[in-house]
Amino acid sequence: MIGAGMGAMAAAARLAVAGHRVTVYERAATYGGALGRFERDGFSFDTGPGLLHLPAVYRDLFVKTGREPLERCVELSQVDPASRHVFADGTAVSLPNASRAGVVAALDGAIGAGAGERWGDFLGRARDAWDRSRRPLLEEPLRPDWRVLRRDPYPAVKQRRMLRTRRAGTVSEIGAWELGDPRLAALLEWYALSYGLDPRHAPAAAALLPYMEQTFGSWYVAGGMRALARAVHERCVSRRVEFVFGAEVVRILDEGGRAAGVELADGTVAEADHVVAGAAPEGLTGHALRGEGDVAAQTGARSGRFTVLLALRGARPGDAAHRTVVHAPDARAEAAAVFAGRAAGRPTVTVLRPDDPATRPDPGHEAVTLTATVAATGDGTTGWTDGRLRERYADVLVDVARAAVPDLEERLLWREVRTPAESGAVAAPSLAGAGGRYLHPANTTRLPGLYAVGGWAHPGGGPAHAGMSGALVAGLIVEGPDFRGSQ
């Protein structure tokens, strides 16, 4: 196993239970991949995703790999409200967790009669897209006839545009043509952008993202998402998975046209019947792992996350929302900047304020995390390693966040900045539609015995999708190429 990210560990635990001897080689000093942690002066912060969606993925992992269910290993709680949104015109709305009726009522109350109904109708169409694409997109290995996913499953409403009938084909078109209010459009486009997608071009099938969150809920892991990574790692260790940290794999061995093990940077060779790569394996073999007709790796401008970790004096207010999204004045201009490799002037900022004693030294302090989606490469010719750019852009996020934490600057003890220079680009989830351009490569490769797992393989990025990826790879190895996913 190459890498100790969430997808790789999910596969490792399942394979170990199935009787395989599994060794994980990780070049970093710890496990968890994107689910990192930063600690200082009694404060503790997630440096990757801060909330869990589709917890059923990890519940299934823990049920299938041992007697202890997930909730005995980590404490999960639903975040309610799921999110508070502050729009550019000052409108604010709190959306309840996993309650379609509640969301409809909240939007009607904040934006005006009819807004909630339009959003509810949109979620109904998103549910249809979910039902049409869920199995081939998320629960099954990518089919050899993956072209069935080239067609967008979202049943867009017919529109009369430019003297002809059209249907929305992108996230932005849904917002403009079907939702009928710039604030609802901004809400939808935020979902896409937060997953690393350009709403101007992402297919309408991205409607699955708000549908999944508003249907299955947003969950907080006590101690932060790093606690989930630790629980998965401990489950692997308890199933006799061996971890070797500080071990960089430089080559995948090939014997007779089949993956036969790995070579490490120090020259160590480890033989294996199967090799699972938690990162793109193309540079580690002398083979063309994808051929004509296969899904290709996604190309084009990539986004990342710019994060500011804030240590604040003073207690967290009891009425503070766990997650507040302060929307940019112009969501499309923001996306245009991000995917042209520029820093947006005033970005959409997500403010996380967990009510968790584990994140702060005592009740008289608060840990707050600010996040914005940015170009993975920095700003034009200036990369995110430029200290002045980092601090200047951190100032922008802090200024925007005052809409959620008005006394932020007066309470600030210190801040820590994290950028794509440390965390890399965001792996977006796979989407149907757009001719298959938003799919990720299959978990199998053209080198027998070599498999791909994690955010850059089917079914794409995010903790839930990574867990699905691990389940698919384990199924393919244990049951063979005829494995079609969990029934």
Secondary structure as GFF3:
##gff-version 3
##sequence-region A 1 487
A	DSSP	alpha_helix	6	17	.	.	.	ID=ss1
A	DSSP	beta_strand	23	26	.	.	.	ID=ss2
A	DSSP	beta_strand	37	40	.	.	.	ID=ss3
A	DSSP	beta_strand	43	46	.	.	.	ID=ss4
A	DSSP	beta_strand	52	53	.	.	.	ID=ss5
A	DSSP	alpha_helix	56	65	.	.	.	ID=ss6
A	DSSP	alpha_helix	70	73	.	.	.	ID=ss7
A	DSSP	beta_strand	76	78	.	.	.	ID=ss8
A	DSSP	beta_strand	83	86	.	.	.	ID=ss9
A	DSSP	beta_strand	92	95	.	.	.	ID=ss10
A	DSSP	alpha_helix	100	111	.	.	.	ID=ss11
A	DSSP	alpha_helix	115	134	.	.	.	ID=ss12
A	DSSP	pi_helix	135	139	.	.	.	ID=ss13
A	DSSP	three_ten_helix	146	149	.	.	.	ID=ss14
A	DSSP	beta_strand	158	161	.	.	.	ID=ss15
A	DSSP	beta_strand	164	167	.	.	.	ID=ss16
A	DSSP	alpha_helix	171	174	.	.	.	ID=ss17
A	DSSP	pi_helix	175	179	.	.	.	ID=ss18
A	DSSP	alpha_helix	182	194	.	.	.	ID=ss19
A	DSSP	three_ten_helix	204	207	.	.	.	ID=ss20
A	DSSP	alpha_helix	208	216	.	.	.	ID=ss21
A	DSSP	beta_strand	218	221	.	.	.	ID=ss22
A	DSSP	alpha_helix	225	238	.	.	.	ID=ss23
A	DSSP	beta_strand	242	245	.	.	.	ID=ss24
A	DSSP	beta_strand	249	254	.	.	.	ID=ss25
A	DSSP	beta_strand	259	264	.	.	.	ID=ss26
A	DSSP	beta_strand	269	271	.	.	.	ID=ss27
A	DSSP	beta_strand	275	277	.	.	.	ID=ss28
A	DSSP	three_ten_helix	282	284	.	.	.	ID=ss29
A	DSSP	beta_strand	303	313	.	.	.	ID=ss30
A	DSSP	beta_strand	323	326	.	.	.	ID=ss31
A	DSSP	alpha_helix	331	338	.	.	.	ID=ss32
A	DSSP	beta_strand	349	352	.	.	.	ID=ss33
A	DSSP	three_ten_helix	357	359	.	.	.	ID=ss34
A	DSSP	beta_strand	365	375	.	.	.	ID=ss35
A	DSSP	alpha_helix	387	401	.	.	.	ID=ss36
A	DSSP	alpha_helix	408	411	.	.	.	ID=ss37
A	DSSP	beta_strand	412	418	.	.	.	ID=ss38
A	DSSP	alpha_helix	420	423	.	.	.	ID=ss39
A	DSSP	three_ten_helix	434	436	.	.	.	ID=ss40
A	DSSP	beta_strand	450	452	.	.	.	ID=ss41
A	DSSP	alpha_helix	463	479	.	.	.	ID=ss42
###
